[in-house]
């Protein structure tokens, strides 16, 4: 029986690198994967998964109304050896799309590896992360590091001067230019104390 895995962390823990390595491992063994990425994350181009260390791969861009199950079912019928579904930036999925991932596992018997942030810049759960934390078969935390050397579990949005941003839309695509990973102690000092 296949499972849904949710690999979560703060920013800069190597989620995309880990996903791309998994896809490479399957490909090296002659097995095919579907790679999904949200279309709203176009930092590296639409439908591209890229890591900070220079790895990248094309992926299927996913909108809010995209049916992941229907796509996987269609691909399973046409591909000889569909072995895995990999999802980057899974925090941006809707509740319905997370349910579709569970159907890919339960109905199509294909393992699903979803990678994403657990919380936003205010420490609140993203919709996709909330439902993956609730419905995934296995939760695996990837480690990021705070400037103090402790494990980073939180994401701080920062302005151009490095000060904490405490207002704004939940989703504001960016990388090191907009976000830093912090341990809970420093997140509380820099963000929570300002709210």
C-alpha positions in Angstrom: 0.0 0.0 0.0 1.3 3.4 -1.0 1.6 6.3 1.4 1.5 10.1 1.4 4.7 11.6 2.9 4.9 15.2 4.0 8.4 16.6 4.3 8.2 20.0 6.0 10.5 22.6 7.4 11.3 26.2 7.6 12.9 28.0 4.6 16.4 26.9 3.4 16.3 23.3 4.6 16.8 21.7 1.2 13.2 20.7 0.5 13.5 21.2 -3.3 17.0 19.6 -3.4 15.6 16.6 -1.6 12.7 16.4 -4.0 14.9 16.6 -7.0 17.3 14.0 -5.6 14.3 11.6 -5.1 13.1 12.2 -8.7 16.7 11.5 -10.0 16.8 8.3 -8.0 13.6 7.0 -9.5 14.7 8.1 -13.0 18.0 6.4 -12.6 16.2 3.1 -12.0 14.0 3.5 -15.1 10.9 4.6 -13.1 8.9 7.7 -14.0 7.6 10.4 -11.7 5.2 13.2 -11.9 6.6 16.5 -10.5 4.0 19.2 -9.5 4.7 22.8 -8.5 2.3 25.7 -7.9 2.1 28.0 -10.9 2.2 31.0 -8.6 5.8 30.3 -7.7 7.4 31.5 -10.9 10.8 32.6 -9.5 12.6 30.2 -11.8 10.0 30.2 -14.6 6.5 28.7 -14.8 6.6 24.9 -14.2 10.1 24.7 -12.9 11.4 23.3 -9.6 14.8 24.7 -8.7 17.0 24.4 -5.6 19.4 27.0 -4.1 22.3 24.7 -5.0 21.6 24.9 -8.8 19.5 21.7 -9.5 16.3 22.1 -11.4 13.7 20.1 -13.3 10.5 20.9 -15.3 7.3 20.2 -13.5 3.6 20.4 -14.1 2.3 23.8 -13.0 -0.6 23.6 -10.6 -3.4 26.2 -10.3 -5.9 26.3 -7.4 -8.4 24.5 -9.6 -6.0 21.9 -11.0 -7.1 18.3 -10.4 -4.0 16.4 -9.3 -5.8 13.0 -9.1 -7.3 13.2 -12.6 -3.9 14.2 -14.0 -2.1 11.3 -12.2 -4.8 8.9 -13.3 -4.4 9.9 -16.9 -0.6 9.7 -16.7 -0.8 6.3 -15.0 -2.8 5.0 -18.0 -0.3 6.3 -20.5 3.1 5.8 -18.8 4.6 2.3 -18.5 6.2 2.7 -15.1 4.7 5.6 -13.0 6.3 5.1 -9.7 5.9 8.3 -7.7 4.3 11.7 -7.4 6.4 14.6 -6.1 5.0 17.9 -5.0 7.1 21.0 -4.4 5.8 24.0 -2.3 2.9 21.9 -1.1 1.9 24.5 1.4 0.1 26.3 -1.4 -2.2 23.4 -2.2 -5.9 23.6 -1.3 -7.7 21.2 1.0 -9.3 19.5 -2.0 -5.9 19.1 -3.7 -4.5 17.5 -0.5 -7.4 15.1 -0.6 -6.6 14.3 -4.2 -3.0 13.4 -3.1 -4.5 10.9 -0.7 -6.6 9.5 -3.5 -3.4 9.1 -5.7 -2.0 7.0 -2.9 -5.2 5.1 -1.9 -6.9 4.6 -5.2 -4.0 4.6 -7.7 -1.5 3.0 -5.3 1.2 5.5 -6.1 3.4 7.0 -3.3 3.2 10.8 -2.9 6.1 12.8 -1.6 5.0 16.4 -0.8 7.5 19.0 0.3 6.6 22.4 1.9 6.7 24.9 4.6 4.7 24.3 7.8 3.9 27.9 8.7 3.9 31.4 7.2 5.7 34.5 8.3 3.4 35.0 11.3 3.6 31.4 12.5 0.3 30.4 11.1 -0.4 27.2 9.1 -0.8 27.3 5.4 -3.9 25.6 4.0 -2.0 22.8 2.3 0.3 22.2 5.2 -2.6 22.1 7.6 -4.3 19.3 5.7 -1.0 17.4 5.0 -0.2 17.5 8.7 -3.7 16.0 9.3 -3.9 13.5 6.5 -0.4 12.4 5.5 0.7 8.9 6.5 4.1 10.0 7.5 5.5 13.3 8.6 9.2 14.0 8.2 10.9 17.2 9.3 13.8 18.5 7.4 16.2 20.6 9.4 17.0 24.3 8.8 19.4 26.4 11.0 18.8 29.7 12.7 21.6 32.3 12.8 22.2 31.3 16.5 22.9 27.7 15.4 19.7 26.1 16.8 17.2 24.3 14.7 15.1 26.8 12.7 11.3 26.0 12.7 9.9 29.4 11.8 10.0 31.8 8.8 10.4 35.6 9.2 9.5 37.9 6.3 11.9 40.8 6.3 12.0 44.2 4.6 15.0 45.5 2.6 16.6 46.6 5.9 16.2 43.1 7.5 13.4 44.2 9.9 10.5 41.8 10.5 7.4 42.4 8.4 4.3 41.7 10.5 1.5 42.6 8.0 0.6 41.6 4.5 -0.8 38.7 2.5 0.0 35.2 3.6 1.6 34.4 0.3 4.4 36.6 -1.0 6.8 34.6 -3.1 10.4 35.1 -2.4 13.6 33.5 -1.1 16.6 34.8 0.9 15.7 38.3 -0.3 12.5 38.3 1.7 12.7 35.5 4.3 15.0 34.1 6.9 14.6 30.9 9.0 14.6 31.4 12.8 14.4 29.2 15.9 11.2 29.7 17.9 13.0 31.9 20.5 14.3 34.4 17.9 11.0 34.3 16.0 9.2 35.3 19.2 11.7 38.1 19.8 11.6 39.5 16.3 8.0 38.8 15.1 5.6 37.8 17.9 6.7 40.6 20.2 5.9 43.2 17.5 2.3 41.9 16.8 
